[in-house]
């Protein structure tokens, strides 16, 4: 289930898409890139729970 969430996040959020594209550019298999994205997603979700904040997209000013 976590891989599905990671795939969706890598399609919708620039930060997660960057993680996945860096992994695939380095020659990693797709499943490995998704695992790295899932780990990043878990870290973000954990930080959100600890601070009690919502997810905010990074914007470029």
VENNOR-V498421 format. One record per residue. N is the residue number from 1. PSI is psi in radians with two decimals (999 if undefined). BURIAL is 1 if it has 9 or more other C-alpha atoms within 8 Angstrom, else 0. D_LAST is the distance of its C-alpha to the last C-alpha in Angstrom with 2 decimals. Layout:
# VENNOR-V498421
N,PSI,BURIAL,D_LAST / N,PSI,BURIAL,D_LAST
This chain:
# VENNOR-V498421
1,-0.60,0,34.30 / 2,-0.58,0,31.53 / 3,-0.59,1,31.19 / 4,-0.76,0,30.66 / 5,-0.67,1,27.81 / 6,-0.69,1,26.29 / 7,-0.76,1,26.69 / 8,-0.75,0,25.04 / 9,-0.66,1,22.08 / 10,-0.31,1,21.70 / 11,-0.46,1,21.68 / 12,-0.45,0,19.26 / 13,2.29,1,16.68 / 14,-0.67,1,14.65 / 15,-0.75,0,15.59 / 16,-0.57,1,19.22 / 17,-0.63,1,19.26 / 18,-0.69,1,18.25 / 19,-0.83,1,21.15 / 20,-0.72,1,23.53 / 21,-0.60,1,22.73 / 22,-0.70,0,23.15 / 23,-0.78,1,26.45 / 24,-0.57,1,27.74 / 25,-0.48,0,26.80 / 26,0.01,0,28.87 / 27,0.22,0,31.77 / 28,2.60,1,31.96 / 29,2.78,0,33.66 / 30,-0.73,0,31.76 / 31,-0.64,0,33.30 / 32,-0.70,1,32.26 / 33,-0.68,1,28.62 / 34,-0.63,1,28.79 / 35,-0.72,1,30.42 / 36,-0.70,1,27.64 / 37,-0.68,1,25.10 / 38,-0.69,1,27.44 / 39,-0.72,0,27.64 / 40,-0.75,1,23.88 / 41,-0.76,1,23.97 / 42,-0.68,0,26.84 / 43,-0.74,0,25.09 / 44,-0.77,0,22.12 / 45,-0.69,0,24.68 / 46,-0.76,0,26.79 / 47,-0.66,0,24.05 / 48,-0.71,1,23.27 / 49,-0.69,0,27.01 / 50,-0.63,0,27.46 / 51,-0.23,0,24.78 / 52,0.56,0,25.39 / 53,2.90,0,21.80 / 54,2.85,0,20.43 / 55,2.35,0,18.20 / 56,2.30,0,14.51 / 57,2.48,0,12.43 / 58,2.29,0,9.64 / 59,2.60,0,6.32 / 60,2.11,0,3.79 / 61,999,0,0.00
